[in-house]
Amino acid sequence: MKKLSKFTLLFFFILNFFTIAKSEIIEGFCLVKRSDLEIAKIATGDYYRFLGKEIKLQVSFDEKLLADVSEDEGLSVITGTYGGSLEFAQTSQKNGKILTYKNEINVTGDKETDLIKYSYKNKLQIVNNKITSLTAVVDQTGFSMNKWNFQIDCRDYPYTEDEKLEAKKKPIINKKKDCPESMPKAMCELMQKIENERNTNTRPKIDCPENMNEDQCRTLQIMIEKMKNSVEIVKKSEKKNVNNFDVKTGYSCALKDVKMLLANNTDTAAWTISTNTISKVGMVVGSGKYLVENSCCPEKGQRLGIYDEDAKLKWFDLSDGYLYLNLIEKSDDKIQHKKFSLLIEPTLTERFNKLFNGAENAKKSYNSNLISVNSYIGEEEKFFYAAKVTFKNSNNSKSVFDAVCE
């Protein structure tokens, strides 16, 4: 019996080794153009959310997982991944494949009764092992009903900043402005040029002195715009970096309020938190992902933590029908461990139990060298992002404690 067990473990270890070694992952880059939004019938007031932005997709054929790793998380409204990785079905074609995947997201509106459901039926076209297009069918039902059909071209290398800026420009409308018969031809052409530039609306206009010619006026406009952009960049940079901090490998945290300790079933007034950076392998490529080991509270243990754009290291847990959000952040020059709780709605209980158990089972298999880091983190991400969306859309979360860490 012992020999059989050893043989089985050895078999899975070797199988896992070959799985990692031969793992085939491709990337696709999809630039959202004005025509894409027009075809999808997106409201023009929402163009700024998507126009000229790049969707970055990663596909692992061995694990049948795809992920949206775009810099702008708002593009998940099109891809339907919402920061996680999703399984796909594969259909072979001549010189390529079609990958199809589905997802559903529930969002609460301004009122708790305003429930909006987003259903996704998307597909990727693969030709010669390259992602060539993304088709996204987004069906919005519930309090508000809409349907959008996106068809976006993709390629296997990133778009340049010039290409992104070009996609944002309004098309030039070369309308011929009627000129009086007595107007010289050169003056008429100049008037038409100025009118067409005004139609492009690519740069805010300013009033120039009457004695300034067209080239001088345009140079002044460009200089003022660059000065404004420089000021905005400095402001954004200062705002973004105020609370940034480097994630350390270990923290010692303490809760000084004993009443809070007893009220929240925290079994110790002091605990430790350790973090291990996840290696940049396969589908988990990207900074800011950690395995967080927390010795505090009944739900102590290891979870996936992500350092997000809010300069906070976050991880989620599940216990006795409650979702828990833990985060480490810098506030008032102090590193703090904060914890929040949210009672799960009965309609979501089964879903979260399934996601949490999937992550727990994957953790055991990963620790036993039975599966790769990609498969384990994939399950953790599904739970992480589902919990993140639920907390974001709820106004019923409660603070559990606020501890100071070193």
C-alpha positions as CSV (number, residue, x, y, z in Angstrom):
1,M,0.0,0.0,0.0
2,K,2.8,2.4,0.9
3,K,4.6,1.6,-2.4
4,L,1.5,2.3,-4.3
5,S,1.0,5.7,-2.6
6,K,4.6,6.7,-3.3
7,F,4.2,5.6,-6.9
8,T,1.0,7.7,-7.3
9,L,2.6,10.8,-5.8
10,L,5.7,10.3,-8.0
11,F,3.4,10.0,-11.1
12,F,1.6,13.2,-10.3
13,F,4.8,15.0,-9.6
14,I,6.3,14.0,-13.0
15,L,3.0,14.8,-14.7
16,N,3.0,18.3,-13.1
17,F,6.5,18.9,-14.2
18,F,5.7,18.2,-17.8
19,T,2.6,20.3,-17.5
20,I,4.6,23.3,-16.5
21,A,7.4,22.6,-18.9
22,K,5.1,22.4,-22.0
23,S,2.6,25.0,-20.8
24,E,1.5,27.0,-23.9
25,I,0.5,30.6,-23.2
26,I,-0.2,33.3,-25.8
27,E,-1.0,37.0,-25.4
28,G,-3.4,39.2,-27.4
29,F,-3.7,43.0,-27.6
30,C,-7.0,44.5,-28.6
31,L,-7.3,48.3,-29.2
32,V,-10.8,49.7,-28.8
33,K,-11.6,52.0,-31.7
34,R,-14.4,54.4,-32.3
35,S,-15.9,52.1,-34.9
36,D,-16.0,49.3,-32.3
37,L,-18.1,51.4,-30.0
38,E,-20.4,52.7,-32.8
39,I,-21.1,49.1,-33.9
40,A,-21.7,48.0,-30.3
41,K,-24.1,51.0,-29.9
42,I,-22.5,52.4,-26.8
43,A,-23.8,55.7,-25.6
44,T,-21.4,58.5,-26.8
45,G,-21.2,59.8,-23.2
46,D,-19.4,56.5,-22.3
47,Y,-16.9,56.5,-25.1
48,Y,-14.2,58.0,-22.8
49,R,-14.3,54.8,-20.6
50,F,-13.0,52.6,-23.5
51,L,-11.9,54.6,-26.5
52,G,-8.2,54.2,-27.3
53,K,-7.6,51.8,-24.5
54,E,-5.8,48.4,-24.9
55,I,-7.3,45.1,-23.8
56,K,-4.5,42.6,-22.9
57,L,-5.5,39.0,-22.8
58,Q,-3.6,35.9,-21.8
59,V,-4.6,32.3,-22.8
60,S,-3.3,29.1,-21.3
61,F,-4.3,26.2,-23.6
62,D,-3.1,23.5,-21.2
63,E,-5.2,24.7,-18.4
64,K,-8.0,26.1,-20.6
65,L,-7.9,29.4,-18.7
66,L,-8.0,32.9,-20.0
67,A,-7.4,36.2,-18.1
68,D,-7.8,39.9,-18.8
69,V,-4.6,41.6,-17.5
70,S,-5.3,45.0,-18.9
71,E,-3.9,48.1,-17.1
72,D,-7.4,49.6,-17.0
73,E,-9.7,47.4,-14.9
74,G,-12.7,49.2,-16.5
75,L,-12.2,47.1,-19.7
76,S,-13.6,44.1,-17.7
77,V,-17.0,45.6,-18.6
78,I,-16.3,44.3,-22.2
79,T,-14.3,41.2,-21.4
80,G,-16.5,40.1,-18.5
81,T,-13.6,38.7,-16.5
82,Y,-13.5,41.4,-13.8
83,G,-9.9,40.7,-12.9
84,G,-10.2,36.9,-12.6
85,S,-9.4,34.0,-14.9
86,L,-12.2,32.0,-16.6
87,E,-12.4,28.6,-18.2
88,F,-13.1,28.4,-21.9
89,A,-14.4,25.8,-24.5
90,Q,-12.4,25.2,-27.6
91,T,-13.5,24.5,-31.2
92,S,-10.9,23.7,-33.9
93,Q,-11.1,25.3,-37.3
94,K,-8.9,25.3,-40.3
95,N,-5.7,27.3,-39.4
96,G,-7.1,28.2,-36.0
97,K,-9.5,27.8,-33.1
98,I,-12.4,29.6,-31.5
99,L,-12.4,29.9,-27.8
100,T,-15.8,30.6,-26.1
101,Y,-16.5,31.5,-22.5
102,K,-19.4,32.7,-20.4
103,N,-19.8,34.7,-17.2
104,E,-22.5,36.4,-15.1
105,I,-22.1,39.4,-12.8
106,N,-24.7,40.9,-10.5
107,V,-24.5,44.6,-9.6
108,T,-26.6,46.6,-7.2
109,G,-27.7,50.0,-8.4
110,D,-28.4,53.2,-6.4
111,K,-31.0,51.3,-4.4
112,E,-30.6,47.8,-3.0
113,T,-33.7,46.7,-5.0
114,D,-32.1,47.9,-8.2
115,L,-30.3,44.6,-9.2
116,I,-28.6,44.6,-12.6
117,K,-27.3,41.4,-14.1
118,Y,-24.6,41.3,-16.8
119,S,-24.4,38.1,-18.9
120,Y,-21.4,37.5,-21.2
121,K,-21.2,35.2,-24.2
122,N,-17.7,36.0,-25.6
123,K,-15.3,34.3,-28.0
124,L,-11.8,34.7,-29.2
125,Q,-10.7,34.0,-32.7
126,I,-7.2,32.2,-32.9
127,V,-5.5,32.1,-36.3
128,N,-2.0,30.6,-36.6
129,N,-1.7,30.6,-32.8
130,K,-2.4,34.3,-32.6
131,I,-5.4,36.1,-31.1
132,T,-7.0,38.0,-34.0
133,S,-10.3,39.2,-32.6
134,L,-12.5,39.5,-29.6
135,T,-16.3,39.2,-29.9
136,A,-18.2,40.2,-26.8
137,V,-22.0,39.9,-26.4
138,V,-23.0,41.7,-23.2
139,D,-26.7,41.3,-22.1
140,Q,-27.8,43.6,-19.3
141,T,-31.1,42.7,-17.6
142,G,-32.9,43.5,-14.4
143,F,-33.5,47.1,-13.3
144,S,-32.0,48.3,-16.6
145,M,-32.0,46.4,-19.9
146,N,-29.5,46.8,-22.7
147,K,-27.5,44.7,-25.1
148,W,-24.1,45.4,-26.7
149,N,-22.2,43.5,-29.4
150,F,-18.5,44.2,-29.5
151,Q,-16.2,43.1,-32.4
152,I,-12.7,44.2,-31.7
153,D,-9.6,43.4,-33.7
154,C,-6.5,42.0,-31.9
155,R,-2.9,41.3,-32.6
156,D,0.0,39.5,-30.8
157,Y,2.1,42.6,-29.8
158,P,1.2,45.8,-27.9
159,Y,-0.1,49.0,-29.4
160,T,2.1,52.1,-29.3
161,E,1.1,55.3,-27.5
162,D,0.7,57.0,-30.9
163,E,-1.7,54.4,-32.1
164,K,-3.7,54.8,-28.9
165,L,-3.9,58.5,-29.3
166,E,-4.8,58.2,-33.0
167,A,-7.7,55.9,-32.0
168,K,-9.1,58.6,-29.7
169,K,-9.2,61.3,-32.4
170,K,-12.4,62.2,-34.0
171,P,-12.5,61.6,-37.7
172,I,-11.6,64.6,-39.9
173,I,-14.6,66.0,-41.6
174,N,-13.3,67.6,-44.8
175,K,-16.3,69.9,-45.4
176,K,-15.7,72.5,-48.0
177,K,-16.7,75.8,-46.6
178,D,-18.1,78.1,-49.3
179,C,-16.0,81.2,-49.9
180,P,-17.1,84.4,-51.4
181,E,-16.1,84.8,-55.1
182,S,-14.0,87.8,-54.3
183,M,-11.9,85.9,-51.7
184,P,-8.4,84.9,-52.9
185,K,-7.8,81.2,-53.3
186,A,-5.1,81.0,-50.6
187,M,-7.3,82.7,-48.1
188,C,-10.2,80.4,-48.9
189,E,-8.0,77.3,-48.4
190,L,-6.7,78.6,-45.1
191,M,-10.3,79.2,-43.9
192,Q,-11.3,75.6,-44.9
193,K,-8.2,74.2,-43.1
194,I,-9.1,76.0,-39.9
195,E,-12.7,74.8,-40.1
196,N,-11.6,71.2,-40.5
197,E,-9.2,71.4,-37.6
198,R,-12.0,72.7,-35.5
199,N,-14.2,69.7,-36.5
200,T,-11.5,67.3,-35.4
201,N,-11.7,68.7,-31.9
202,T,-8.4,67.1,-31.0
203,R,-7.1,70.1,-28.9
204,P,-8.9,72.7,-26.9
205,K,-8.8,76.1,-28.6
206,I,-7.7,79.3,-26.9
207,D,-8.0,82.9,-28.0
208,C,-4.8,84.3,-29.5
209,P,-3.8,88.0,-30.0
210,E,-5.0,89.5,-33.2
211,N,-1.4,90.2,-34.4
212,M,-0.4,86.5,-34.0
213,N,-0.4,84.4,-37.1
214,E,-1.8,80.8,-37.4
215,D,1.5,79.0,-36.7
216,Q,2.3,81.1,-33.7
217,C,-1.2,80.7,-32.3
218,R,-1.0,76.9,-32.7
219,T,2.5,76.8,-31.1
220,L,1.1,78.7,-28.1
221,Q,-1.8,76.3,-27.9
222,I,0.5,73.3,-27.8
223,M,2.8,74.9,-25.2
224,I,-0.2,75.7,-22.9
225,E,-1.6,72.2,-23.3
226,K,1.8,70.6,-22.4
227,M,2.0,72.8,-19.3
228,K,-1.5,71.7,-18.2
229,N,-0.6,68.1,-18.8
230,S,2.6,68.4,-16.8
231,V,0.7,69.9,-13.9
232,E,-1.9,67.1,-14.0
233,I,0.8,64.4,-14.1
234,V,2.5,65.9,-11.1
235,K,-0.8,66.2,-9.2
236,K,-1.7,62.6,-10.0
237,S,1.8,61.3,-9.1
238,E,1.7,63.1,-5.8
239,K,-1.8,61.8,-5.0
240,K,-1.0,58.3,-6.0
241,N,2.3,58.0,-4.0
242,V,1.1,59.5,-0.7
243,N,0.1,56.2,0.8
244,N,2.2,53.8,-1.3
245,F,4.3,51.3,0.7
246,D,6.6,48.4,-0.1
247,V,5.1,45.1,1.0
248,K,7.4,43.5,3.6
249,T,7.9,39.8,4.1
250,G,6.5,39.9,7.6
251,Y,4.5,42.1,10.0
252,S,3.8,42.0,13.7
253,C,0.4,43.4,14.5
254,A,-1.3,44.2,17.9
255,L,-4.9,45.1,18.9
256,K,-4.9,47.4,21.9
257,D,-8.7,47.6,22.5
258,V,-9.6,44.6,24.6
259,K,-13.3,45.2,24.3
260,M,-13.0,45.0,20.5
261,L,-11.0,41.8,20.9
262,L,-13.7,40.1,22.9
263,A,-16.6,41.4,20.8
264,N,-15.2,40.1,17.5
265,N,-14.0,36.7,18.5
266,T,-10.4,37.5,17.9
267,D,-8.5,34.9,19.9
268,T,-5.3,36.9,20.4
269,A,-4.3,40.5,20.9
270,A,-1.2,40.1,18.8
271,W,-0.4,38.2,15.6
272,T,1.9,37.9,12.7
273,I,1.4,38.2,8.9
274,S,3.9,36.9,6.4
275,T,3.9,37.5,2.6
276,N,5.6,35.6,-0.2
277,T,5.8,37.1,-3.6
278,I,4.3,34.8,-6.3
279,S,6.8,33.9,-9.0
280,K,6.1,35.4,-12.4
281,V,5.0,32.1,-14.0
282,G,2.4,31.5,-16.6
283,M,-1.0,33.0,-16.0
284,V,0.1,34.7,-12.8
285,V,2.4,37.1,-14.6
286,G,2.3,40.5,-13.0
287,S,3.4,42.3,-9.9
288,G,1.4,42.8,-6.7
289,K,0.4,39.2,-6.0
290,Y,1.3,37.4,-2.8
291,L,0.5,34.4,-0.7
292,V,-0.4,35.9,2.7
293,E,-0.1,33.8,5.9
294,N,-2.2,35.3,8.7
295,S,-2.1,33.9,12.2
296,C,-5.0,36.1,13.4
297,C,-8.6,35.1,14.0
298,P,-10.6,31.9,13.6
299,E,-10.1,32.0,9.8
300,K,-6.3,32.0,10.1
301,G,-4.3,30.5,7.2
302,Q,-2.9,31.2,3.7
303,R,-4.8,33.2,1.1
304,L,-4.1,35.1,-2.1
305,G,-3.4,38.8,-1.5
306,I,-3.2,41.5,-4.2
307,Y,-1.6,44.9,-3.8
308,D,-4.1,47.1,-5.8
309,E,-4.2,50.6,-7.3
310,D,-5.5,52.0,-4.0
311,A,-2.1,51.1,-2.4
312,K,-3.6,48.4,-0.2
313,L,-2.7,44.8,0.1
314,K,-6.1,42.9,0.2
315,W,-7.1,39.3,0.8
316,F,-10.5,37.7,1.5
317,D,-11.8,34.8,3.6
318,L,-15.0,32.9,4.4
319,S,-16.2,31.7,7.7
320,D,-19.7,30.8,9.1
321,G,-21.6,32.6,6.4
322,Y,-19.6,35.7,6.5
323,L,-17.1,37.1,4.0
324,Y,-14.1,38.8,5.5
325,L,-12.0,41.5,3.9
326,N,-8.5,42.0,5.3
327,L,-6.2,44.7,4.2
328,I,-2.8,46.2,5.0
329,E,-2.4,49.9,4.3
330,K,-0.4,53.0,5.2
331,S,-2.4,55.6,7.0
332,D,-1.0,58.6,8.9
333,D,2.5,57.2,8.4
334,K,1.4,54.0,10.2
335,I,1.0,50.5,8.7
336,Q,-2.3,49.1,9.7
337,H,-4.2,45.8,9.5
338,K,-7.9,46.4,9.0
339,K,-10.6,43.8,8.8
340,F,-14.2,44.1,7.6
341,S,-17.1,41.6,7.6
342,L,-20.1,41.1,5.3
343,L,-23.0,38.7,5.9
344,I,-23.5,36.7,2.7
345,E,-27.0,36.9,1.1
346,P,-28.7,33.4,1.0
347,T,-28.8,33.5,-2.8
348,L,-25.0,33.8,-2.9
349,T,-24.2,31.3,-0.2
350,E,-23.9,28.2,-2.4
351,R,-21.8,30.1,-5.0
352,F,-19.2,31.4,-2.4
353,N,-19.0,28.0,-0.7
354,K,-18.2,26.4,-4.0
355,L,-15.5,29.1,-4.8
356,F,-14.0,28.9,-1.4
357,N,-13.9,25.1,-1.3
358,G,-12.4,25.1,-4.8
359,A,-9.5,27.3,-3.6
360,E,-9.0,25.2,-0.5
361,N,-8.8,22.0,-2.4
362,A,-6.4,23.6,-4.9
363,K,-4.3,24.7,-2.0
364,K,-4.0,21.2,-0.7
365,S,-3.1,19.8,-4.1
366,Y,-0.5,22.6,-4.6
367,N,1.1,22.0,-1.3
368,S,1.3,18.3,-2.2
369,N,2.9,19.1,-5.6
370,L,0.0,17.7,-7.4
371,I,-0.9,20.8,-9.4
372,S,1.0,23.8,-10.7
373,V,1.0,27.3,-9.2
374,N,-1.2,28.4,-12.2
375,S,-4.0,26.1,-11.3
376,Y,-3.9,27.0,-7.6
377,I,-3.8,30.8,-8.1
378,G,-6.5,30.5,-10.7
379,E,-8.9,29.1,-8.1
380,E,-7.8,31.6,-5.5
381,E,-8.4,34.4,-8.0
382,K,-12.0,33.3,-8.7
383,F,-12.8,33.6,-5.0
384,F,-10.8,36.8,-4.6
385,Y,-12.5,38.8,-7.4
386,A,-16.0,37.4,-6.6
387,A,-15.6,38.6,-3.0
388,K,-14.1,41.9,-4.2
389,V,-17.1,42.7,-6.4
390,T,-19.6,41.7,-3.6
391,F,-17.9,44.0,-1.1
392,K,-17.8,46.8,-3.6
393,N,-21.5,46.6,-4.4
394,S,-22.6,46.3,-0.8
395,N,-23.3,49.0,1.8
396,N,-23.7,46.5,4.7
397,S,-20.0,45.7,5.5
398,K,-18.9,46.3,9.1
399,S,-15.5,47.1,10.6
400,V,-14.2,44.3,12.7
401,F,-10.9,45.9,13.9
402,D,-8.1,48.3,13.1
403,A,-4.7,47.2,14.3
404,V,-1.2,48.8,14.1
405,C,1.6,46.7,12.6
406,E,5.3,46.9,12.4
